[in-house]
Amino acid sequence: MRQPSFDRGSRGMGQPAGLPKATKQQRRVMLRLFTFVMRHYRFSIITVLACIVVSSLTSLASTLFTRTLIDDYIIPLTQAANPQYASLLQALVRLGLVLLLGVAASYAYNRLMINVSQGTMLRLRKHIFERMEQLPISYFDQHSHGELMSVYTNDVDSLRQMISTAMAQVFSSVITIVATFTSMVVLSVPLTIVSILIAAVMVYTTTRLGQWSRGYFRTQQESLASVNGFVEEMMTGQKVVKVFCHEQQAIAQFQIINEQLRTSACSANRIANIVMPVNANLSNLGYVLIAVVGATLCLSHFSFLDSLTLTLGTIVAFLQLNKSFTQPISHVSQQINSVLNASVGAERVFALADAEPEADEGHWTVTDGVWTAGADDEQRTEGGGPVQGDVDFSHVDFGYTPERQVLFDVNINTQPGQKIAFVGGTGAGKTTIINLINRFYDIQSGTILYDGIPIADIRKSALRRSMSIVLQETHLFTGTVLDNIRYGSLHATDDDCVRAAQLVGAHDFIRRLANGYHTILQGDGGNLSAGERQLLAIARAAVANPPVLILDEATSSVDTRTEQLVQRGMDSLMQGRTTFVIAHRLSTVRNADQIIVLDHGRIAEHGTHDELLALRGQYFQLYNGGEL
């Protein structure tokens, strides 16, 4: 999906002297970034350009004033019998005013670039977060949390540095080079030729060194993402690390990936950091050559050089102009690290921004508890009955990848309000079926009907709002207990949340917390027991009051006594709702209307608890084995 904020142009962006020759992909990415900045900050950038022009011209005026100062004031005054300094004082005052204007312009464009860079980062983070919220679950299965966090932090920050510093430096360098070159040609063509030769050597040197370091900068960013991912993984799994006493192994693993980051960063910066001293020495060499050539032309007694004779003021002014001509190359070489980092960071940021969002071609939605069809509010027409929660599978095949099929010819027929239990060994396909019901993944073949409507024709938002799910892995957000319960339905009142907690048996332990329902939870509810966290997740599902309820081993983290309390609450919650249960405990399976036994993605048996026991098949074996 193309986003209006990002123009995916394919034209290359010309680069200033001194930057390494970019690949087509890098030019496209940098052009896209520049287009994005201009789209939102066009007036600010134009103002910055105007301020840079003023600043560069005032600097040039100061340099050219050196010639006037020597040739028109100092030399005549030293030769005058009665020197008058009034005119010199007036010239110096005018120069001071010009330089003051340049200082004001420099201050203005630097302040503006801070606003531009920070504003751009705000918009970029907002855009990629919005895109992240639109991505399918499969994307997060394929990318680690640390890798995504690195995009928001390191990669976005590398763009900030480039925009706030390097971009303004490039603008200033281009304007300075053009204005200075024009003045140099006017002052002396021979000395200009010498300056061009030195500048060409500097550009070639910077280009070659930049090409060598570019690959290392890419590796550096990737290594940084690996470090972030490992640290995030160790933080979330710290209890497991300590239980198995793997602290030293974790340290050893971290040292390996941390050393990889150090090596790639050193390699990248070692090459890039020699650019500035190399260019500085080449600039000094050019300074000496121009001084020698200029002195030769100034002191020459050969008649054929009379037309090229220079004054002392011209030579001094030209030496300063040469510094102004070669200095932008050195400035850009100083920014080469941020430019190369930004090109890699921009690729990663835009890769997330361009990730394919979750497709949704559905046109059925829910209005006041009734299925309605239509592309939007204007076209919506009545076409279905009330939402009942009747979910049926017909010859469903599914695989997470084409090479690995998980479900084979699954057929499930339910009635509204029934409790359907899925049992089977690890990898049998229980959780996969749940993922298909709420369309976290789409089936390859077959049909899943919801109240007689193919779920592919139902808007995902409407489909998921009609269901509540309690996952095996509970996640609580930073906020109050009340906020976490209300997450199931943002329109729920405080009383609704309290009733939901009472229904599932969470009310008693919540009242015992320091501030009751207003207790702040942090660190994924780390100050609660696993059972208490699970009870809050069940209360969050209850407050949504959906026609379909999905419990993915919802009582796996509670003790036997708490389970009995939760089970009574869930039995009340399940009344009149179609409920899909994945459970290992008999207490959540015995009273199910249908128990479906899965074996390697196929339905091996189905029926009630008593019917399956009478078959003396897989369910019977699992039942006598003590777990399901």
C-alpha positions in Angstrom: 0.0 0.0 0.0 1.4 3.4 -1.0 1.4 5.9 1.7 1.0 9.6 0.8 3.8 10.7 3.1 6.5 8.8 1.1 7.2 9.3 -2.5 8.9 6.3 -3.9 10.7 8.0 -6.8 13.3 6.0 -8.7 15.5 8.9 -9.9 19.0 9.3 -8.5 19.9 12.2 -6.3 23.1 14.0 -7.3 25.6 14.1 -4.4 28.0 16.8 -3.5 31.7 16.5 -4.0 33.3 14.3 -1.4 30.5 11.8 -0.9 31.1 8.2 -1.9 29.4 7.1 -5.0 26.1 5.7 -3.9 24.3 2.7 -5.3 21.0 3.1 -7.1 19.2 1.8 -4.0 20.9 4.3 -1.7 20.2 7.2 -4.0 16.6 6.2 -4.2 16.3 5.9 -0.4 18.1 9.2 0.2 15.9 10.9 -2.4 12.9 9.5 -0.7 14.0 10.8 2.6 14.7 14.3 1.2 11.3 14.3 -0.6 9.6 13.4 2.7 11.4 16.3 4.5 10.5 18.7 1.8 6.8 17.6 1.7 6.3 18.5 5.4 8.9 21.3 5.9 9.1 23.0 2.5 8.9 26.5 3.9 11.4 25.8 6.6 13.9 24.3 4.1 13.5 27.2 1.8 14.1 29.6 4.7 17.2 27.5 5.7 18.5 27.7 2.1 18.0 31.5 2.1 19.8 31.8 5.4 22.7 29.6 4.2 23.0 31.8 1.1 23.2 34.9 3.3 25.7 33.2 5.6 27.9 32.0 2.7 27.9 35.3 0.9 28.8 37.2 4.1 31.7 34.8 4.6 32.7 35.4 1.0 32.5 39.1 1.4 34.8 38.9 4.4 37.3 36.9 2.4 37.2 39.3 -0.6 37.5 42.3 1.8 41.1 41.0 2.5 42.1 42.0 -1.0 40.6 45.4 -0.7 42.1 45.8 2.8 45.6 45.1 1.5 45.6 46.7 -1.9 43.3 49.7 -1.2 44.1 50.6 2.4 47.2 49.0 4.0 49.6 49.5 1.1 48.5 53.1 0.3 48.5 54.0 4.0 52.0 52.7 4.5 53.2 54.8 1.5 51.2 58.0 2.4 53.1 60.9 4.2 50.0 61.8 6.2 47.8 58.6 6.4 44.0 59.1 7.0 42.3 56.1 8.8 38.6 57.4 8.6 37.9 55.5 5.3 39.4 52.3 6.7 37.3 52.6 9.9 34.2 53.0 7.8 35.0 50.0 5.7 35.6 47.9 8.9 32.3 49.0 10.3 30.5 48.0 7.1 32.3 44.6 7.3 31.3 44.2 10.9 27.6 44.7 10.0 27.8 42.2 7.2 29.4 39.6 9.5 26.8 40.3 12.1 24.1 39.5 9.5 25.9 36.3 8.7 26.0 35.3 12.3 22.2 35.9 12.6 21.6 33.9 9.4 23.7 31.0 10.7 21.9 30.9 14.1 18.5 31.0 12.3 19.2 28.1 9.9 20.7 25.9 12.7 17.6 26.5 14.9 15.3 25.7 11.9 17.2 22.5 11.1 16.8 21.3 14.7 13.0 21.8 14.3 13.1 20.1 10.9 15.1 17.1 12.2 13.0 16.5 15.3 9.8 17.0 13.5 10.8 14.6 10.8 11.7 12.0 13.4 8.3 12.4 15.1 6.6 11.9 11.8 8.7 8.9 10.8 8.2 7.2 14.2 4.5 7.9 14.0 4.3 6.5 10.4 6.2 3.3 11.1 4.3 2.7 14.3 1.0 3.1 12.4 2.3 0.7 9.8 3.4 -1.8 12.5 -0.1 -1.8 13.9 -1.4 -2.8 10.5 1.0 -5.7 9.9 -0.1 -9.3 10.1 1.0 -11.6 13.0 3.2 -13.4 10.5 5.5 -10.4 10.3 6.2 -10.5 14.0 6.9 -14.2 13.8 9.6 -13.5 11.2 11.2 -10.4 12.9 12.6 -10.3 16.5 11.5 -7.6 18.9 15.0 -6.4 19.2 15.3 -5.9 15.5 12.1 -3.8 15.4 13.2 -1.8 18.4 16.5 -1.0 16.7 14.6 0.6 13.8 12.8 2.9 16.2 15.9 3.9 18.2 19.2 3.5 16.3 18.1 3.8 12.7 15.7 6.7 13.3 18.4 8.5 15.4 21.0 8.1 12.6 18.5 9.9 10.3 18.2 12.7 12.9 21.9 13.2 12.9 22.1 13.3 9.2 19.1 15.7 8.7 20.1 18.1 11.5 23.8 18.3 10.6 24.8 16.7 7.3 21.9 18.0 5.3 22.6 21.6 6.2 26.3 21.0 5.7 25.6 19.8 2.2 23.5 22.8 1.3 26.1 25.1 2.7 28.9 23.3 0.9 27.2 23.5 -2.5 26.4 27.2 -2.2 29.9 28.0 -0.8 31.6 26.0 -3.6 29.6 27.8 -6.4 30.1 31.3 -4.9 33.7 30.7 -4.1 34.5 29.2 -7.5 33.0 32.1 -9.3 35.1 34.6 -7.2 38.3 32.5 -7.8 37.8 32.6 -11.6 37.4 36.3 -11.5 40.5 36.8 -9.4 42.9 34.3 -11.2 42.3 31.6 -13.7 45.7 29.9 -13.2 45.3 29.7 -9.4 41.7 28.4 -9.9 43.1 25.5 -12.1 45.5 24.5 -9.3 42.6 24.6 -6.8 40.5 22.4 -9.0 43.2 19.8 -9.3 43.6 19.6 -5.5 39.8 19.4 -5.1 39.6 16.5 -7.6 42.2 14.5 -5.7 40.3 15.1 -2.4 37.0 14.0 -4.0 38.6 10.9 -5.4 40.2 10.0 -2.0 36.9 10.5 -0.1 35.0 8.5 -2.7 37.3 5.5 -2.5 37.4 5.5 1.3 33.6 5.9 1.5 33.1 2.9 -0.8 35.3 0.7 1.4 33.5 1.7 4.6 29.9 1.5 3.4 29.7 -2.3 3.8 31.1 -2.1 7.3 28.4 0.4 8.3 25.7 -1.9 7.1 27.2 -4.7 9.1 27.4 -2.4 12.1 23.7 -1.6 12.0 22.8 -5.3 11.7 25.1 -6.1 14.6 23.5 -3.4 16.7 20.1 -4.9 16.0 21.4 -8.3 17.2 22.7 -6.8 20.4 19.4 -5.1 21.1 17.5 -8.3 20.3 19.7 -10.4 22.6 19.5 -8.0 25.5 15.7 -7.8 25.1 15.5 -11.6 25.1 17.6 -12.0 28.2 15.6 -9.4 30.1 12.3 -11.2 29.4 13.8 -14.6 30.1 15.8 -13.6 33.2 14.0 -16.0 35.5 14.7 -19.0 33.1 18.4 -17.9 33.0 18.7 -17.9 36.8 16.7 -21.1 37.3 19.1 -23.0 35.1 22.2 -21.0 36.3 23.1 -20.0 32.8 24.3 -16.5 33.7 27.9 -17.2 32.5 26.7 -18.8 29.3 24.5 -15.7 28.7 27.5 -13.4 29.3 29.6 -15.5 27.0 27.0 -15.3 24.2 26.6 -11.6 24.7 30.4 -11.1 24.5 30.4 -12.8 21.1 27.7 -10.6 19.5 29.0 -7.5 21.3 32.5 -8.2 19.9 30.9 -8.5 16.4 29.4 -5.1 16.9 32.7 -3.6 18.1 34.6 -5.2 15.2 32.2 -3.9 12.5 32.0 -0.5 14.1 35.8 -0.2 14.4 36.2 -1.3 10.8 33.7 1.2 9.5 34.9 4.2 11.6 38.6 3.4 11.1 38.3 3.9 7.4 35.8 6.8 7.6 37.8 8.7 10.2 41.0 8.9 8.1 39.1 10.8 5.4 39.2 14.2 7.3 43.0 14.1 8.1 43.8 13.0 4.6 41.7 15.8 3.1 43.2 18.3 5.6 46.7 17.5 4.5 45.7 17.6 0.8 44.2 21.0 1.5 47.4 22.2 3.1 49.3 20.9 0.1 47.1 22.9 -2.2 47.6 26.0 0.0 51.3 25.8 -0.4 51.1 25.2 -4.2 48.8 28.2 -4.7 51.2 30.4 -2.6 54.2 29.3 -4.7 52.3 29.8 -8.0 50.8 33.1 -6.9 54.2 34.4 -5.7 55.7 33.4 -9.0 53.1 35.3 -10.9 53.4 38.3 -8.6 57.2 38.6 -8.8 57.6 37.4 -12.4 59.8 39.6 -14.7 58.8 37.7 -17.8 56.9 39.8 -20.3 54.6 36.9 -21.4 53.3 36.7 -17.8 52.4 40.3 -17.5 48.8 39.7 -18.2 48.7 37.2 -15.3 50.5 39.4 -12.8 48.7 39.4 -9.4 48.7 41.9 -6.6 49.7 40.9 -3.0 46.1 41.5 -1.9 44.8 39.2 -4.6 47.1 36.3 -3.6 46.2 36.6 0.1 42.5 36.7 -0.8 42.8 33.8 -3.1 44.6 31.7 -0.5 41.6 32.3 1.8 39.2 31.5 -1.1 41.1 28.2 -1.7 40.4 27.3 2.0 36.8 28.1 1.5 36.7 26.0 -1.7 38.3 22.9 -0.2 36.9 23.3 3.2 33.4 22.0 2.2 34.9 18.8 1.1 36.5 18.4 4.5 33.2 19.3 6.1 31.4 16.6 4.1 34.1 14.1 4.9 33.5 14.8 8.6 29.8 13.9 8.1 30.5 10.8 6.1 29.9 8.6 9.1 26.4 10.0 9.7 25.6 10.0 5.9 26.6 6.3 5.5 24.8 5.4 8.8 21.7 7.3 7.6 21.6 5.5 4.2 21.6 2.2 6.0 19.2 3.3 8.7 16.9 4.8 6.1 16.7 1.5 4.2 15.7 -0.3 7.4 13.2 2.4 8.4 11.6 2.4 4.9 11.6 -1.4 4.9 9.4 -1.4 7.9 7.3 1.5 6.4 6.9 -0.5 3.2 6.0 -3.8 4.8 2.8 -5.2 3.3 0.0 -4.4 5.7 -2.6 -7.0 6.7 -4.9 -7.6 3.8 -8.7 -7.2 4.4 -11.1 -7.5 1.6 -14.1 -8.2 3.8 -17.3 -6.2 3.4 -19.5 -7.7 6.1 -19.6 -5.9 9.4 -21.8 -5.7 12.5 -24.3 -3.0 13.3 -26.3 -3.2 16.5 -25.6 -7.0 16.8 -26.7 -7.7 13.2 -24.6 -8.7 10.2 -24.7 -6.0 7.5 -23.0 -5.9 4.1 -21.5 -2.9 2.2 -18.2 -1.3 1.4 -18.9 1.8 3.6 -21.7 3.5 5.6 -23.3 4.9 2.4 -23.4 1.6 0.6 -24.2 -0.6 3.5 -27.3 -2.8 3.1 -29.1 -5.2 5.4 -28.1 -8.7 4.4 -27.7 -11.0 7.4 -29.3 -12.0 10.7 -28.1 -11.4 14.2 -24.6 -12.3 15.3 -24.9 -15.8 17.0 -21.3 -17.2 17.0 -21.9 -20.2 14.7 -18.4 -21.2 13.4 -18.0 -24.1 11.0 -15.0 -25.5 9.2 -15.4 -27.3 5.9 -12.4 -29.2 4.4 -9.9 -26.7 5.7 -6.2 -27.1 4.8 -3.5 -24.8 6.1 0.2 -24.4 6.3 2.4 -21.6 7.6 4.6 -22.1 4.6 3.8 -23.9 1.3 6.3 -26.6 2.2 4.9 -27.3 5.7 1.2 -28.1 5.9 -0.2 -28.1 9.4 -3.9 -28.9 9.0 -5.4 -31.5 6.8 -9.1 -31.6 5.8 -10.5 -30.2 9.0 -14.3 -30.3 9.4 -16.0 -28.8 12.4 -19.7 -28.2 12.8 -20.9 -26.1 15.8 -24.1 -24.7 17.1 -24.3 -21.2 18.7 -23.6 -21.4 22.4 -21.8 -24.7 22.3 -18.5 -25.3 24.1 -15.9 -26.9 21.8 -12.7 -28.3 23.3 -9.6 -29.1 21.3 -7.2 -31.7 22.7 -4.1 -33.4 21.5 -0.4 -33.5 21.8 2.1 -30.7 21.2 2.1 -29.7 17.5 -1.3 -31.3 16.8 -2.7 -28.0 15.5 -4.9 -26.8 18.3 -3.6 -23.2 18.5 -3.4 -23.1 14.7 -7.2 -23.6 14.5 -7.7 -20.7 16.9 -5.4 -18.5 14.8 -7.6 -19.3 11.7 -10.9 -18.5 13.5 -9.8 -14.9 14.2 -7.8 -14.7 10.9 -4.4 -14.2 12.2 -3.6 -16.4 9.3 -5.7 -17.2 6.2 -6.4 -20.8 5.0 -5.1 -22.2 1.8 -8.2 -24.2 0.9 -11.6 -25.0 2.3 -14.1 -22.7 4.0 -14.6 -21.3 7.4 -18.1 -19.9 8.0 -19.2 -17.5 10.7 -23.0 -17.4 11.0 -23.1 -18.7 7.4 -20.7 -16.0 6.1 -17.2 -16.9 4.8 -14.9 -15.2 7.3 -12.8 -14.0 4.3 -15.8 -11.8 3.5 -16.0 -10.3 7.0 -14.0 -7.3 8.0 -11.3 -8.3 10.3 -12.1 -5.6 12.8 -15.7 -6.7 13.0 -14.7 -10.4 13.2 -12.3 -9.8 16.0 -14.6 -7.5 18.0 -17.1 -10.3 18.0 -14.6 -12.6 19.8 -12.7 -12.4 23.1 -9.5 -14.5 23.5 -7.5 -15.4 26.5 -4.0 -16.4 25.5 -1.8 -18.9 27.3 0.9 -16.2 27.5 -0.7 -13.3 29.5 0.3 -9.8 28.6 -0.6 -6.9 30.9 0.0 -3.2 30.0 1.5 -0.5 32.1 -1.4 1.2 33.9 -4.0 0.5 36.6 -5.8 -2.8 37.1 -8.9 -1.1 35.9 -7.2 0.1 32.7 -6.1 -3.5 32.0 -9.6 -4.9 32.4 -11.1 -2.1 30.3 -8.7 -2.9 27.5 -11.3 -5.6 26.5 -13.8 -2.8 25.8 -12.7 0.8 26.0 -16.3 1.9 26.4 -16.8 -0.2 29.6 -17.6 1.7 32.8 -15.8 1.2 36.1 -18.8 -0.8 37.3 -18.7 -3.0 34.1 -15.0 -3.8 34.9 -15.7 -4.6 38.5 -18.6 -6.9 37.5 -16.3 -8.7 35.0 -13.7 -9.2 37.7 -16.4 -10.6 40.1 -17.7 -12.9 37.4 -14.3 -14.6 36.9 -13.3 -14.6 40.5 -10.6 -11.8 40.3 -12.4 -9.3 42.6 -11.2 -10.7 45.9 -7.4 -10.5 45.1 -7.8 -7.1 43.5 -9.4 -5.7 46.6 -6.3 -6.9 48.6 -3.9 -4.9 46.4 -2.4 -1.7 47.8 -4.8 0.6 45.8 -7.4 -2.0 44.7 -8.5 -1.4 41.2 -6.3 1.7 40.9 -3.1 -0.2 41.6 -0.5 0.6 39.0 0.9 -2.5 37.1 4.3 -2.3 35.6 6.7 -4.7 34.0 3.9 -6.8 32.5 2.3 -7.2 35.9 5.5 -8.5 37.5 4.1 -7.7 41.0 1.3 -10.2 40.5 1.4 -14.0 40.6 1.0 -15.9 37.4 -2.6 -16.9 38.4 -3.6 -13.4 39.2 -2.3 -12.1 35.9 -4.3 -14.8 34.1 -7.4 -13.9 36.1 -7.1 -10.3 34.9 -6.7 -11.5 31.3 -9.9 -13.5 31.7 -11.7 -10.5 33.2 -10.5 -8.4 30.2 -12.2 -11.0 27.9 -15.3 -11.0 30.0 -15.9 -7.2 29.9 -16.0 -7.3 26.1 -19.2 -9.4 26.3 -18.6 -11.2 22.9 -20.7 -13.9 21.2 -17.6 -16.0 20.8 -15.0 -16.8 23.5 -11.6 -18.4 22.9 -9.7 -19.8 25.8 -6.1 -20.9 24.9 -5.2 -22.9 28.0 -6.6 -20.1 30.0 -6.3 -21.9 33.4 -2.8 -23.3 32.8 -1.2 -20.8 35.2 -3.6 -21.1 38.2 -3.5 -23.6 41.0 -6.3 -26.1 41.6 -8.2 -24.0 44.2 -8.0 -20.9 41.9 -8.9 -23.0 38.9 -12.2 -24.1 40.6 -13.0 -20.5 41.3 -12.1 -19.4 37.7 -14.0 -22.3 36.2 -17.2 -21.3 38.0 -16.7 -17.7 36.6 -16.0 -19.0 33.1 -19.0 -21.3 33.2 -21.1 -18.2 33.8 -19.2 -16.3 31.2 -19.7 -19.1 28.6 -23.5 -19.2 29.0 -25.1 -18.4 25.6 -21.7 -18.0 23.9 -19.9 -20.2 21.5 -16.7 -21.1 23.3 -13.5 -22.7 21.9 -11.2 -24.2 24.6 -7.7 -25.4 24.4 -6.9 -27.1 27.7 -4.9 -29.8 29.3 -6.9 -30.2 32.4 -10.0 -32.4 32.6 -12.0 -29.8 34.5 -12.2 -27.6 31.4 -13.0 -30.5 29.0 -15.5 -32.9 30.7 -18.5 -30.6 30.3 -17.8 -29.6 26.6 -20.5 -30.1 24.0 -17.9 -31.4 21.6 -14.3 -32.6 22.2 -12.2 -32.7 19.1 -9.0 -34.8 19.3 -6.3 -33.6 16.9 -3.4 -35.7 15.8 -0.7 -34.1 13.6 -3.2 -31.7 12.0 -6.0 -34.2 11.4 -9.2 -34.8 13.4 -8.8 -38.2 14.9 -11.9 -38.3 17.0 -14.8 -36.0 18.1 -17.7 -36.3 20.4 -18.7 -35.7 24.0 -16.6 -36.8 27.0 -18.6 -40.0 27.5 -18.8 -40.8 23.8 -15.0 -40.6 23.4 -14.4 -42.7 26.5 -16.7 -45.3 25.0 -14.6 -45.4 21.8 -11.6 -46.4 23.9 -9.4 -44.6 21.3 -6.8 -41.8 21.6 -9.0 -39.7 24.0 -9.4 -42.7 26.2 -5.6 -43.2 26.3 -5.0 -39.6 27.1 -7.7 -39.6 29.8 -6.2 -42.6 31.5 -2.7 -41.1 31.1 -3.8 -38.3 33.3 -3.5 -35.3 30.9 -5.0 -34.1 27.7 
